[in-house]
Structure formats: C-alpha cells, structure tokens
Amino acid sequence: MKLNAYLLKSAVVAALGGLLFGFDTAVIAGTTRALTDTYHLTPGTLGLTVASALWGTIIGAIFAGIPGDRYGRRDSLRGMAVLYFVSAVGCAFAWDWYSLVFFRFVEGLAIGGSSVLGPMYIAEISPPNWRGRLVGFFQFNVVLGILLAYFSNYVVGLLQFGDVEWRWKLGISAFPAALFLAMLFAIPRSPRWLAKTGRVVEAREVLRLTGEQNYEQELAEIVASIDLEHGHGQEPLFQWKYRVPIFLAVSIGMFNQLSGINAILYYLNDIFERAGFSKVSGDLQAVAVGATNLLFTMIAMSVIDRIGRKTLLLTGSVGTAASLAGVAWIFFTGKNERFLVWLLIGYIASFAFSQGAVIWVFISEVFPNRVRAKGQSLGSFAHWFMNALISGIFPLMAASSGGSPFIFFSLMMVLQFFVVLFLYPETKGVSLEAMQKKLGIS
C-alpha cells in the first residue's frame, strides 16, 4: 500500500503533540540555574520544580484514556493543545514559585495526555506496513522538539534578556501550541474509535479516505475484534487474559526511564557545568546532543518496519549500557572530561535508535482495540511515573556522588537486554487485530 496524502497529513498533525511534548520536556534544562537563583532553590526544591511537570504527566497519562474513549482521540488532542497553550503562557508570567510549579503541572497534564492520545490515534489510522514509521513520527517530533528546545535556549541566551530570560525560554512554546490546536480541525476521527462507538459508516469513510485498499474487509475485522455485536466494546483492562500486553507495556515504559534518558536531558546543562563547561558552551553542547537524538531517531524510523522493534531494543541496550558506564567512570575519576560530550552523544544515539523510536509504537500495538486506550494510558503511566521518580531524586543522587546515577542506569540497561531477549515478541508487519491472536488474547 502506498502512503496516502490524507493519511500522511493526519499522522503529521497528530504527531505535532509530540513536538510540544519534546520541547516542553527539555526546555527546563536551560532554566535550572536561573530558577535556582531567582527562587533560592535547594537541590530538593529544584528537583520538585522539574518534577512538578512530571507528576502532571502521570495524571494526564492515567486519565487521558477516559476522554479518549468518550470524545475520541482527535477531539481529546484538542484539549491537550489548549493545556499546552495555557501552561506556556502561565509559566512565562508566573508571579511566584508556587504559580510556576502549578503551570508546570498543567504542562505535564498536556504532555502525559498527548503521549497517550497521539500514538494511539496514529496507530489506529495506519496500515500495518506503515504503522511503525508513522507512529515513529510521533517520537521523531518528540526529539525534534527536544532539539528545538535546546536550540531555542541557546538563541534566547544570546539575546541577553537578563532576569527575564527564563520566562522567554518557558513561554515561547505558546506559539506552536496555538498552531497545533488550529491544525487539529483538519484531520478525521480514528476509524477504530468510530467503529467502537457504533459509527460504522463514518469509520468506513475514514478508511477509504486514508487509502485502505480493502477497507470493507478491514472494517469487518475491526468490528469483529471489538465484539460490538456482543456488547463488549468496553472491558476492564486488568484481567488475566491481558497479562502479557500489560507486562510488555509497563516494562517498556519503566525501562525507557530506567535508562536515565529524561533525567539526563533535564539536567544536561548541569551535567556539563559539573564537568567544567561554561553556560554558553553547555547550551551549545546540548544542541549537539539534541541533533544526535534527532539523527538517530530518523535512522531508526527508516528501518523499524524492516528489522523490527525487538532488534532495535537489543542493539540499543548494549550501546546505552556501555556509554553510561563511561560517563560514570569520568565522574568517579575526575579525569578525561573532554570525552564526556562524546559519551553522552553515544548514549543518546543508542537510546534514540532503540528505546526512543520503539516505545510509543510498541505500546500502541500490543493491546486489543477494545482496551487500547486503557492500555496506552497504563504504559504511558509507567513511563511517566518512573520519569518523575528518577528526575526528582537525580539532583540529590548527583550531589552526593556524580557517577552513582550513571552506574545504576547502566545496570538497568543490562537487565533490559535480557528481558527483551527472552520475553518480548516481534510486532513488525502484524495488523492490530492479528496482534491479539499472536499474544493469545481471545
């Protein structure tokens, strides 16, 4: 099947939520020093400031499936766009530390919600042979957003706004948020959500418009998988028959953060500063790390539907474990700091080529249609809960011993290698309806 222009437009627009996800996640890295000085933050309150958005992502991820099921994936994404806009403006005009933490929390609600709704929407409109690349485009936008955040921090830093510099850094994302909201009015609802709610005629039309050649057969399989005729369109997620997809979604979400990726991205400038780099130099090094993230995500997207999700995860586990061990060695010995940026680039490259490209694709694939929203929320919750936990304590761990967090992350990647090797299935080229049969779900 060729890539249909209508399908591509729909996937690209939904993936813009990933751009804001990445930007708002990483932009804090360029403001930690200014926020510490402005609000006289301790390592503990700095961790809380960073983690406040992450606790919001947990709530957003847990509950995004509810409006996603009730109002549809597309319409719920519009709500996330509004939250992105409000949070950006609120952070820019925060009148004290408490208001900043509040609007960071609202920002987190948007990030967590879009991490559930965006990949789920794209997976549900995509044919099997394009699903990996199209859902992967969400992750591409996440890392593009991260790169843009680092570059934005660098540019804003050069403009010398003084004491209000951090406000510009945090508020500038209001512009793409407004664009995202406007563009969401130009894409269709998910055909699988339409079928799940009994709107079969509309589902058929969306399948036809997105270029599905055998759309009648595809529609019949979707309806059968949801069991609409038996009244099982809604089911509780926590049942024994869903134990395998639950394990897969929770474990990949946890391992994604046990790699240390977001803690390192949030505190990247602090890591460089601790290794002796200046503020501007640290900003520039962060841009190099962000560019590497983008490049290797693009490489992974080009091969994910050919060599598969499992192979990427195994390859990345080795690279991330080795790179993190090298970073720990530098901090423990206090020598060869010049190699730090190269080890972090190697780490980011390994992560982007594996975990980064695979996580949202994999979670969106392993659950049946009738519980996909709940399952996507669960996997995203596991991801964001570990993110908040690790990022909140990272400053305290790093303050006591700079190398300890990196040793821990490296060991977790060794564990991930064996879990993936022995327990993860390959999902490439399998339709969403056939996947539940492969996992033994009746």
Buried (B, 14 or more C-beta within 10 A) or exposed (E): EEBBEBBBBBBBBBBBBBBBBBBBBBBBBBBBBBBBEBBEBEBEBBBBBBBBBBBBBBBBBBBBBEBBBEBBBBBBBBBBBBBBBBBBBBBBEBEEBEEBBBBBBBBBBBBBBBBBBBBBBBBBBBBBEBBBBBBBBBBBBBBBBBBBBBBBBBBBBEEEEEEEBBBBBBBBBBEBBBBBBEBBEEBBBBBBBBBBBEBBEBBBBBBBBBBBEEBEEBBBBBBEBBBBEEEEBEBEBEEEEBEBBBBBBBBBBBBBBBBBBBBBBBBBBBBBBBBEBEBEBBBBBBBBBBBBBBBBBBBBBEBBBEEBBBBBBBBBBBBBBBBBBBBBBBBBEEEEBEBBBEBBBBBBBBBBBBBBBBBBBBBBBBBBBBBBBBBBBBBBBBBBBBBBBBBBBBBBBBEEEBBBBBBBBBBBBBEBBEBBEEEBBEBBEBBBBEBBEBBEBE
